[in-house]
Amino acid sequence: MPWYRYLTAGLCALALAACGKQADAPADDPNALTILAGSELKDIEPLLPEVQKATGLNLKLKYAGTLDAVEQIQAGANYDLAWLANSKYALLTPGLRDKIKASERTMISPVILGVKTSKAKALGWDKPNASPSWADIAKAAGAGKFRFAMSNPASSNTGFSAVLGLAAAVAGKGDALELADIDKTALTAFARAQALTAGSSGWLGEAFVREQDRLDGMVNYASVLYAMNQAGGLREPLTLVYPKDGVITADYPLLRLNNAKRADYDKLVAYLKGEAFQKAMTAATFRQPVNTAVPSSLPRHDYFELAFPAKLAVVDGLLDAYQNEFRRPADSTFVVDISGSMDSNGRLDQLRTALSGLAGSDASLSGRFTRFRERERIAISTFSSEVHDRQQWTLGSDRAANATTLGKISDFARNLSTRGGTAIYSAVQDGYQDALARQARDPDRVYSLVLMTDGANNQGLSLEGFQQWFASLPPEKRRIRIFAIQFGEARREQLEALTVPSGGRVFDGSKSGLQAAFKEIRGYQ
């Protein structure tokens, strides 16, 4: 059983209500307690019916990544509470400290490394008293001895915590860390060994299981790594490695934003920290309880908690540097549908806005960390009945030159116009072949392809024809991940059949809009 199914099964067994029952309160319920929750907390859903039964509260959760949630709170989004992996970034953000009226920890999970047992032994990391430092980990990564999976630091708390932990530990500065203290050599060595990325910790675990043969380990929550070992989907168990100079921990604080809901907040906090919930939570998710009277399901391991940097400019600067300077550069292909149906309901305008946002017109917090990066190569092809236009741009490290290039991408987006039918699979094959040719010439990049379509295929290659062609490629040429945005009348099951064999996934642009879907995908590129 895959590890994520293992967690779900465990939660269902522990929840008194049936798994699959809608935990959210009805959207029009005026008495619902609205909660902006971190995406990591989706595994708590099967326990929510019992929480609601015990407290009498109707809980309505909406999920978001850490930085996206911070942005929504900053913008004044109308939520009663927030429930995030941690609140450290939020408390540094101007204007947010005053919006947070109260904060209570609910559970704990440190961000650590899971290393294949044979690799941990080879590196000498297999014994508790021989744990490596973050500098040791960066050195092994830089020497090509350790290839790992990690979520995108700008999209997910685990990657975010690991990068901050590495920078703070190597500099030895903790909350006094300044940008000048960052060891660029160590960060670059670490980042270049990242062989798999994802926008969320949960999906990263699923992808690791699929691609475990080419990876040595993964950065994730201790609870997730332990659950994966228990699930039996790994050909080799992971040794849980706690860097000896410290880690950053998620403590899942429940934050009160609406003072009018103080009584409901207090009731919910009391239940979440009580024995019943803490026992069910730790038994099912392997997170550590905050209630000291409840034993943890995760084997005990002492670790040092690293101090979080005290300045927002340092945190943001580190994330910028990781994306634009330290990590391997990206090669991102976008295959976009401009068939006649894109003329309806403002779809083409949404596409123009989304692409222009990636080129820098989106000045929001999430826009800043999802725009095209320095050193990135961007290929955009448009299609309807056939592929019409193929454009390619490469960004460098010179900001003035990049501004000119990004302006050209924005001009291209503004001038998009519609025509013809929809040849989805022929266009994706064309874009994939171009990406393979670039990869053969320049292999030291992170390659991906994004399809955006609003309809069904009615021209060119069929889905079955594309699948046969893709399956005929050598295994090493099937590793450019294909992502797709479901929009308009596009059928999800067909898009999943297209994306899953490459290790990709489908994003829903019909509910969130194209701009939000494109921004979410950037966490996987």
C-alpha positions in Angstrom: 0.0 0.0 0.0 1.4 3.5 -0.9 2.4 5.5 2.1 -0.2 8.1 1.7 -3.0 5.4 1.5 -1.5 4.0 4.7 -2.0 7.3 6.4 -5.6 7.6 5.1 -6.5 4.1 6.2 -5.1 4.7 9.6 -7.0 7.9 10.0 -10.2 6.3 8.8 -9.9 3.5 11.4 -9.4 6.0 14.2 -12.1 8.5 13.2 -15.5 7.6 14.6 -17.2 9.0 11.5 -16.9 7.2 8.1 -14.0 8.2 6.0 -15.1 10.2 2.9 -17.8 12.1 4.8 -17.6 15.8 3.9 -15.8 17.5 6.8 -16.3 21.0 5.6 -19.4 22.9 6.8 -21.8 23.9 4.0 -20.5 26.9 2.1 -23.6 29.0 3.1 -23.6 28.1 6.8 -23.3 31.5 8.6 -22.1 29.7 11.8 -19.3 27.9 10.2 -15.8 28.4 11.6 -13.7 29.2 8.6 -10.1 28.0 8.6 -7.3 28.7 6.2 -5.2 25.5 6.5 -1.8 24.5 5.2 -1.9 21.8 2.5 0.0 19.4 4.8 -3.1 19.2 7.0 -5.3 17.4 4.4 -4.4 14.2 6.2 -6.3 15.3 9.2 -9.6 15.5 7.3 -10.9 12.1 8.4 -10.6 13.2 12.0 -12.6 16.4 11.5 -16.1 14.8 11.8 -15.2 13.7 15.3 -13.7 17.1 16.2 -17.0 18.7 15.1 -19.1 16.2 17.0 -17.1 16.7 20.2 -17.0 20.5 20.0 -20.3 21.3 18.3 -18.4 23.5 15.8 -18.9 23.4 12.0 -15.4 23.6 10.5 -14.9 24.8 7.0 -11.3 24.4 5.8 -9.6 25.8 2.7 -6.1 24.7 1.9 -3.1 26.7 0.7 0.7 26.6 0.7 2.6 28.5 3.4 3.4 31.6 1.4 0.1 31.7 -0.3 -1.7 31.5 3.1 0.5 34.4 4.4 -0.4 36.4 1.3 -4.1 35.8 1.8 -4.0 36.8 5.5 -2.0 39.9 4.6 -4.6 40.8 2.0 -7.4 40.6 4.6 -9.0 37.3 3.5 -12.1 36.6 5.5 -11.1 33.7 7.7 -11.8 33.1 11.4 -8.7 31.0 11.9 -5.5 29.9 10.2 -3.9 26.5 10.8 -0.4 26.4 9.2 2.7 24.2 9.5 4.4 27.1 11.2 3.8 30.8 11.7 7.4 32.0 11.8 7.3 33.6 8.3 3.8 35.1 9.0 5.1 36.8 12.2 7.9 38.5 10.2 5.6 39.8 7.5 4.5 43.5 7.9 1.0 43.9 9.1 0.4 40.2 9.9 1.5 40.2 13.6 -1.4 42.5 14.4 -3.9 40.3 12.5 -2.9 37.2 14.6 -4.8 37.6 17.9 -3.7 34.2 19.4 -1.6 31.2 18.6 -1.5 27.7 20.0 0.7 24.8 18.9 -1.3 21.6 18.1 1.3 18.9 17.0 5.0 18.7 16.1 7.1 17.3 13.2 10.7 18.3 12.5 12.0 18.6 8.9 14.8 16.0 8.5 16.4 13.7 5.9 15.3 10.2 5.0 18.3 8.4 3.5 18.3 4.9 2.0 19.8 2.6 4.6 22.7 1.4 2.3 23.5 5.1 1.5 23.4 6.1 5.1 25.8 3.3 6.0 28.1 4.2 3.2 28.2 7.9 4.3 28.6 6.9 8.0 25.2 8.5 8.9 23.5 5.3 10.1 24.0 5.6 13.8 22.3 8.2 16.1 25.7 9.3 17.5 27.1 9.7 14.0 24.6 12.2 12.6 26.1 14.5 10.0 26.0 18.3 10.3 24.3 20.3 7.6 27.8 21.2 6.3 28.5 17.4 6.0 25.3 16.9 4.1 26.1 19.8 1.7 29.6 18.4 1.2 28.3 14.9 0.3 25.8 16.5 -2.1 28.4 18.6 -3.8 30.7 15.6 -4.2 27.9 13.7 -6.0 27.5 11.2 -3.2 23.9 12.2 -2.3 21.0 12.9 -4.7 17.8 13.8 -3.0 14.2 14.9 -3.4 12.9 18.1 -1.7 9.9 20.3 -2.1 10.2 23.8 -3.6 11.3 26.1 -0.8 9.0 28.9 -2.2 6.0 26.6 -2.3 6.2 24.2 0.7 7.3 24.3 4.3 9.6 21.3 4.2 11.9 22.7 1.5 11.6 26.1 3.1 12.7 24.8 6.5 15.5 22.7 5.1 17.1 25.6 3.2 16.7 28.0 6.2 18.1 25.3 8.5 21.1 24.7 6.3 21.9 28.4 5.9 21.5 29.1 9.7 23.5 26.0 10.8 26.4 26.5 8.4 26.7 30.2 9.3 26.3 29.5 13.0 24.1 32.6 13.4 20.6 31.4 14.1 18.1 34.3 14.4 21.0 36.8 13.9 21.6 35.5 10.4 22.3 38.1 7.7 22.4 37.7 4.0 26.2 38.3 4.1 26.5 35.3 6.4 25.1 32.8 3.9 27.6 30.3 2.7 26.9 30.3 -1.1 29.2 27.5 -1.7 27.4 25.1 0.7 24.0 26.2 -0.5 24.9 25.7 -4.1 26.4 22.3 -3.5 23.3 21.2 -1.7 20.9 22.7 -4.3 22.6 21.1 -7.3 22.1 17.6 -5.8 18.3 18.1 -5.7 17.2 15.6 -8.3 13.4 15.8 -7.7 11.2 18.8 -6.7 7.5 19.2 -5.9 5.2 21.9 -4.7 4.0 20.0 -1.7 5.4 17.5 0.8 2.7 14.9 0.2 3.1 14.8 -3.6 6.9 14.7 -3.1 6.5 11.5 -1.1 4.4 9.9 -3.9 6.9 10.9 -6.5 9.8 9.6 -4.4 8.1 6.1 -4.3 7.9 6.2 -8.2 11.4 7.3 -8.7 13.2 5.8 -5.7 15.7 3.8 -7.8 17.5 7.0 -9.0 17.5 8.8 -5.6 19.4 8.4 -2.4 17.0 10.1 0.0 14.5 12.9 0.6 14.0 15.9 2.8 10.5 15.8 4.5 8.7 15.7 7.8 9.9 13.0 10.2 6.3 11.9 10.4 6.0 11.4 6.6 9.3 9.6 6.3 8.4 7.2 9.2 5.0 6.6 7.5 6.6 5.7 4.2 8.8 3.1 6.0 5.7 1.6 7.6 3.7 1.5 4.3 6.0 -1.0 2.6 6.2 0.7 -0.8 10.0 1.3 -0.5 12.4 -1.3 -1.9 14.9 0.0 0.8 13.9 1.6 4.1 14.9 5.1 4.9 17.2 5.9 7.8 15.9 9.0 9.6 18.8 11.5 9.8 18.6 14.4 12.2 21.4 16.9 11.4 23.4 17.3 14.6 23.5 21.1 14.5 19.8 21.3 14.5 16.5 21.3 12.5 13.5 23.6 12.0 10.3 22.1 13.3 6.7 22.4 12.2 4.4 22.9 15.2 1.1 23.5 13.4 -0.1 26.5 15.3 -3.8 27.3 15.2 -4.1 31.1 14.8 -7.1 33.2 15.7 -7.7 36.0 13.2 -11.3 36.9 14.1 -11.8 38.2 17.7 -15.5 37.6 17.4 -14.7 33.8 17.3 -12.7 33.8 20.5 -15.0 31.3 22.4 -15.1 28.9 19.4 -11.3 29.2 19.1 -10.8 28.4 22.8 -13.1 25.4 22.5 -11.4 24.0 19.4 -7.9 24.5 20.9 -8.9 22.7 24.1 -10.1 19.7 22.1 -7.1 19.6 19.7 -4.7 19.6 22.7 -6.8 17.1 24.6 -6.0 13.5 25.1 -8.5 12.1 22.6 -7.4 14.1 19.6 -3.7 13.9 20.4 -3.8 10.1 20.7 -5.8 9.7 17.4 -3.6 12.2 15.6 -0.2 10.8 16.6 -1.3 7.2 16.0 -2.4 8.0 12.5 0.0 10.6 11.2 3.1 9.9 13.4 3.4 13.6 14.3 4.4 14.2 17.8 1.8 15.3 20.3 2.1 18.6 22.2 0.2 17.0 25.1 3.0 15.6 27.2 0.6 13.0 28.7 0.2 11.4 25.3 3.0 9.1 24.1 4.3 9.6 20.5 3.9 6.9 17.9 7.2 8.1 16.4 10.3 6.6 18.1 11.8 9.2 20.4 14.8 11.2 19.0 16.4 14.2 20.7 17.2 17.1 18.4 18.3 20.7 18.6 15.8 23.3 17.3 17.5 26.0 15.1 16.5 29.6 15.6 14.5 31.1 12.8 16.1 34.2 11.1 14.8 37.4 12.7 14.6 39.5 9.6 12.1 39.1 6.7 14.6 40.5 4.2 17.0 37.7 5.1 14.4 35.0 4.6 13.1 36.4 1.3 16.7 37.1 0.1 17.6 33.5 0.8 14.6 32.1 -1.1 15.4 34.5 -4.0 19.0 33.3 -4.1 18.0 29.6 -3.9 15.6 30.0 -6.8 17.8 32.3 -9.0 21.3 31.4 -8.1 21.9 28.2 -6.2 19.6 25.6 -7.7 20.1 24.0 -11.2 18.5 26.2 -13.8 15.2 25.2 -15.3 14.1 24.5 -18.9 10.3 25.1 -19.0 8.1 24.3 -22.0 4.6 25.6 -22.2 2.2 24.2 -24.8 -0.8 26.4 -24.9 -4.2 26.0 -26.6 -5.3 28.9 -28.8 -8.2 27.0 -30.5 -11.5 28.8 -31.2 -13.1 27.8 -27.8 -10.5 29.9 -26.0 -12.4 33.0 -27.2 -15.3 32.3 -24.8 -15.8 33.4 -21.2 -12.6 35.4 -21.1 -10.4 32.4 -21.4 -7.8 33.9 -23.7 -7.6 37.0 -21.4 -6.9 34.6 -18.5 -4.1 33.0 -20.4 -2.6 36.3 -21.4 -2.7 37.4 -17.7 -1.2 34.2 -16.5 1.8 34.2 -18.8 2.4 38.0 -18.3 2.3 37.3 -14.5 5.1 34.7 -14.9 7.0 37.3 -16.9 6.9 39.7 -13.9 3.6 41.7 -14.0 2.3 39.9 -10.9 3.8 41.9 -8.0 2.2 39.8 -5.2 4.2 37.7 -2.8 3.3 34.5 -4.6 3.9 36.2 -7.9 7.4 37.2 -6.8 8.4 33.6 -6.0 6.7 32.0 -9.1 7.9 34.2 -11.9 10.4 33.1 -14.4 13.8 32.7 -12.8 17.3 33.9 -13.6 19.1 31.4 -15.9 15.8 29.8 -16.9 15.1 28.8 -20.5 11.4 29.3 -21.5 9.9 27.7 -24.6 6.3 28.5 -25.5 4.4 26.9 -28.4 0.8 27.6 -29.4 -1.5 25.2 -31.1 -5.0 24.7 -32.4 -5.4 22.3 -35.3 -1.6 22.3 -35.5 1.4 23.8 -33.8 1.5 27.5 -35.0 4.3 29.2 -33.2 7.4 28.1 -31.3 9.2 30.8 -29.3 12.2 30.4 -27.0 13.9 32.8 -24.5 16.7 32.4 -22.1 17.2 34.5 -19.0 20.6 35.3 -17.6 21.9 37.0 -14.5 21.8 40.5 -15.8 18.6 42.2 -14.5 18.5 44.8 -17.3 18.8 42.2 -20.0 16.3 40.0 -18.3 13.8 42.9 -18.1 14.0 43.2 -21.9 13.5 39.5 -22.4 10.6 39.3 -20.0 9.0 42.2 -21.8 9.2 40.2 -25.0 7.4 37.3 -23.3 4.7 39.7 -22.1 4.3 41.1 -25.6 4.0 37.6 -27.0 1.3 36.8 -24.4 -0.6 40.0 -25.2 -0.6 39.2 -28.9 -2.1 35.7 -28.6 -5.2 35.2 -30.8 -7.4 32.2 -31.4 -8.1 29.9 -34.4 -8.9 26.4 -35.5 -9.5 23.1 -33.7 -7.6 21.2 -31.0 -4.7 18.9 -31.7 -3.6 18.3 -28.1 -1.4 15.2 -28.3 0.4 16.2 -31.5 1.3 19.6 -29.9 2.5 17.9 -26.7 4.6 15.4 -28.7 6.1 18.3 -30.7 7.0 20.2 -27.5 8.4 17.1 -25.8 10.6 16.3 -28.8 12.0 19.8 -28.8 12.7 19.6 -25.0 14.4 16.2 -25.5 16.7 17.8 -28.2 17.6 20.6 -25.8 18.2 18.2 -23.0 20.6 16.2 -25.1 22.7 19.4 -25.7 22.3 20.8 -22.2 21.6 18.0 -19.6 22.3 20.0 -16.4 18.9 21.6 -16.2 15.5 20.7 -14.6 13.2 20.0 -17.6 9.4 20.1 -17.5 6.5 20.6 -19.9 3.2 22.3 -19.1 0.0 21.8 -21.3 -2.9 24.2 -21.0 -6.0 23.2 -22.9 -9.7 24.0 -22.5 -11.2 21.3 -24.7 -11.2 17.7 -26.1 -8.7 16.5 -28.8 -10.3 16.6 -32.2 -7.3 16.8 -34.6 -4.0 15.0 -35.1 -2.5 12.3 -32.9 -4.9 10.4 -30.6 -4.3 9.8 -26.8 -3.6 6.2 -27.6 -1.1 7.2 -30.3 0.7 9.5 -27.9 0.8 6.8 -25.2 2.3 4.3 -27.6 4.9 6.8 -28.8 5.8 7.8 -25.2 6.1 4.2 -24.0 8.5 3.5 -26.9 11.0 6.0 -25.7 14.0 4.7 -23.7 13.4 5.1 -19.9 15.9 8.0 -19.6 13.9 10.0 -22.1 10.7 9.6 -20.2 11.8 11.7 -17.3 10.7 15.1 -18.5 7.6 15.6 -16.4 4.4 16.6 -18.2 1.9 18.7 -16.2 -1.5 19.8 -17.5 -4.0 22.4 -16.5 -7.6 21.3 -16.7 -9.7 24.2 -18.0 -13.0 24.6 -19.7 -14.3 21.4 -21.2 -11.0 19.5 -20.9 -11.5 16.0 -19.5 -9.4 15.2 -16.4 -9.2 11.5 -17.0 -7.6 12.1 -20.4 -5.1 14.6 -19.0 -4.2 12.2 -16.2 -3.5 9.5 -18.8 -1.2 12.0 -20.5 0.7 13.2 -17.5 1.0 10.3 -15.0 3.4 8.1 -17.1 5.9 11.0 -17.0 5.6 11.5 -13.3 3.5 14.6 -13.7 0.1 15.6 -12.6 -3.0 17.6 -13.4 -3.9 21.0 -11.9 -7.5 22.3 -11.9 -7.7 25.8 -13.5 -11.5 25.7 -13.8 -12.0 26.5 -10.1 -9.0 28.6 -9.2 -8.4 30.3 -12.6 -5.5 30.0 -15.0 -3.2 32.4 -13.2 -3.5 30.5 -9.9 -3.0 27.2 -11.7 0.1 28.4 -13.5 1.5 29.7 -10.2 0.9 26.4 -8.5 2.7 24.5 -11.2 5.8 26.7 -10.8 6.4 24.9 -7.5 7.0 21.7 -9.5 9.4 23.2 -12.1 
